[in-house]
Amino acid sequence: MDRLAIQRVAAADISRNFGHQIAITAGMDYASGQAVIVIDADLQDPPELILDMIARWKEGDDVVYARRVKRKGETAFKKWMAYVFYRLLRAATEIDIPVDTGDFRLIDRKVCDQLRYMRERSRFVRGLVSWVGFRQTAVEYEREPRFAGKTKYSLKKMIRFSLDGITSFSHKPLKLASLLGFLLSAASVVGMMVVLHLKWFTHSTAAGRASLFMVMLLGNGVMMTMLGIIGEYIGCIYHEVKERPLYVINETWGVRTKHERKPSYLS
């Protein structure tokens, strides 16, 4: 790395694996150019597309993101998960987050400066980029299989990433939990009225213990799901209030200092 640093290559080594989105954040913090390009190292995203991104940037676009029209070398399950996630996220948020896009994109310096002052812990970078606005456009491409190795992004990490994206940009799951709670309460009141009517006016009792047991299980399952949704948001708050640094740098090469520039609203 010392030899590469002489050739105008800069690098920052974080002290441990803080996660993919945090690594992107660290890179943007230390980048000092007029534009920043985020790209994975597995060569699934073609580096030659950067030239098209730069051309769009020179035409005046502030963010140029890559939209995948095909995903080669991926399982049908992963493709289905990605399809559902992006459309569910778009439906759940009020922000126009482009579908079928990853983190491969070009970001203008003024956009990067705004992102640097967003220090939330549950990070969803592509959502943050959409949130800040500015002039954004897409270039389309076919994503190739990995050049080497196997992905370390397990199903568990994919689910965690999806939850971070939804909880960071939408409170509709909380509204859904409230709606389900109201419907369950209304159904309980109706059921109680039916039972009382049978007892007082017909002198009979409602039959069907098995059905009642299934309804109780369903109600308890819905309530636990609602508690889980609330717990996700409480967990996000818990991580935010600790105010720990997003990452720790172990060593840098060819980097004089972290890029510092106040965004326009702090100038």
GIVENSUL-V611811 format. One line per field, one symbol per residue. ss: DSSP state (h for helix, s for strand, l for the rest). A space follows every 50 residues. Layout:
# GIVENSUL-V611811
ss=???
This chain:
# GIVENSUL-V611811
ss=lhhhhhllllsssslllllhhhhhhhhhhhllllssssllllllllllhh hhhhhhhhllllsssssssssllllhhhhhhhhhhhhhhhhhllllllll sssssssshhhhhhhhllllllllhhhhhhhhlllsssssssslllllll llllhhhhhhhhhhhhhhhllhhhhhhhhhhhhhhhhhhhhhhhhhhhhh hlllllllhhhhhhhhhhhhhhhhhhhhhhhhhhhhhhhhhhllllllss sssllllllllllhhhl
